[in-house]
Amino acid sequence: MRDHLFIVLEGIDGSGTTTQATLLQEYFIARGERAVISPEPTDGAIGRLIREAMQKDLLPIADKDRFDEQMAYLFAADRHYHLYNDRDGVFKLIHQEKTHVISTRYYFSSLAYNCNTPEEFAFVRQLNHRFPAPDLVVYLDISPDISLQRIQHRAISEVYEKQEKLIKVRENFQNIFKEYKENCLQLDARDTIENLHATIIGCLEKNR
């Protein structure tokens, strides 16, 4: 692995990606290294549109497959901004500011959330095929039942936070990470926060 890393945390809603991202940032800072959490969607113009569309009936598309297709386009555009913008893009932070970048969600989420058929998977994969692989991806696996228990008290719900959808998303994630083996750590998100963090750190220290 290179000195300054691009690390991605993936999993269905409630799997603990935000918690582990925060702990990972604190770990790097305690070592005297710079680290930021840079989630997707971003806080850029397209990212803000995505967040609004996920919380409100903003896009006039009733067909769920067409809605997923529209979101896949938006996420790909936002992802390009996330990587390459000149203010706080991933590559600016890594190469110019010597900062570790920790992202909750990346193109794996587009493949998991925006695909229901092999044809849709091929379409979304093509949209994202030029984006570089992260230095490490951590997949936190959890059942939809536990996911919904964990997120039930959130003040704002999103369109994908439904059991039927989460079942399909988890299945997609599991299929993705059966094939994706490069610098990938798969963990059972039912484990304790402390154990999960220790395993992630152990993986990083082994490979640095």
Order of alpha helices (4+ residues) and beta strands (2+ residues): beta-alpha-beta-alpha-alpha-beta-alpha-alpha-beta-alpha-alpha-beta-alpha
